[in-house]
Amino acid sequence: MFRFYWYPNCSTCKNAKKWLDANEVSYEAIHIVENPPSPEVLQEAADKSGLPLTKLFNTSGKVYREGGYKDKIKDADDNQLKAWLSENGMLIKRPLLIGEDTAAVGFKQETYEAVTASK
């Protein structure tokens, strides 16, 4: 069973959800804004996806731009990055798909195929 952090109004999230449903992948859908992932879950997503925490930021989002995070994240340590991300789900690149041993950030069909192969 995967944890699928998504924002229902996001077209990328809708496409990912359609793909999961079409491929009969079991998941728990979690609204990323109402229930943002904890710092521990964010670290898990980074570790399992092989990405640095900075790649979990939604760099094209309004919150990111207006909050000046482009400059802030340069000097921030991992704890600060996780704190910012866990405080505002709109800062997180979405969707997040977290499984037992793997994770995907954003949605690319090839990545989802690889991550869910062991479903």
URPEHU-V146282 format. One record per backbone hydrogen bond with DSSP energy under -0.5 kcal/mol. CO is the residue of the C=O (numbers start at 1). NH is the residue of the N-H. If there is no record, write none. Layout:
BEGIN
co = (CO | CO)
nh = (NH | NH)
END
This chain:
BEGIN
co = (2 | 2 | 3 | 3 | 4 | 4 | 5 | 5 | 6 | 6 | 7 | 10 | 11 | 12 | 13 | 14 | 15 | 16 | 17 | 18 | 19 | 20 | 21 | 26 | 27 | 28 | 30 | 30 | 31 | 33 | 38 | 39 | 40 | 41 | 42 | 43 | 44 | 45 | 46 | 46 | 48 | 52 | 53 | 54 | 56 | 57 | 58 | 61 | 62 | 63 | 64 | 65 | 68 | 68 | 69 | 71 | 71 | 72 | 72 | 77 | 78 | 79 | 80 | 81 | 82 | 83 | 84 | 84 | 85 | 88 | 89 | 91 | 95 | 96 | 96 | 97 | 97 | 98 | 102 | 104 | 108 | 109 | 110 | 111 | 112 | 114 | 116)
nh = (4 | 28 | 5 | 98 | 6 | 30 | 95 | 96 | 8 | 32 | 10 | 14 | 15 | 16 | 17 | 18 | 19 | 20 | 21 | 22 | 23 | 25 | 24 | 2 | 29 | 4 | 6 | 32 | 35 | 36 | 42 | 43 | 44 | 45 | 46 | 47 | 48 | 49 | 50 | 51 | 103 | 55 | 56 | 57 | 93 | 59 | 61 | 65 | 66 | 67 | 69 | 68 | 71 | 72 | 73 | 74 | 75 | 75 | 76 | 81 | 82 | 83 | 84 | 85 | 86 | 87 | 87 | 88 | 88 | 91 | 92 | 58 | 106 | 5 | 98 | 99 | 104 | 3 | 99 | 97 | 112 | 113 | 114 | 115 | 116 | 117 | 119)
END
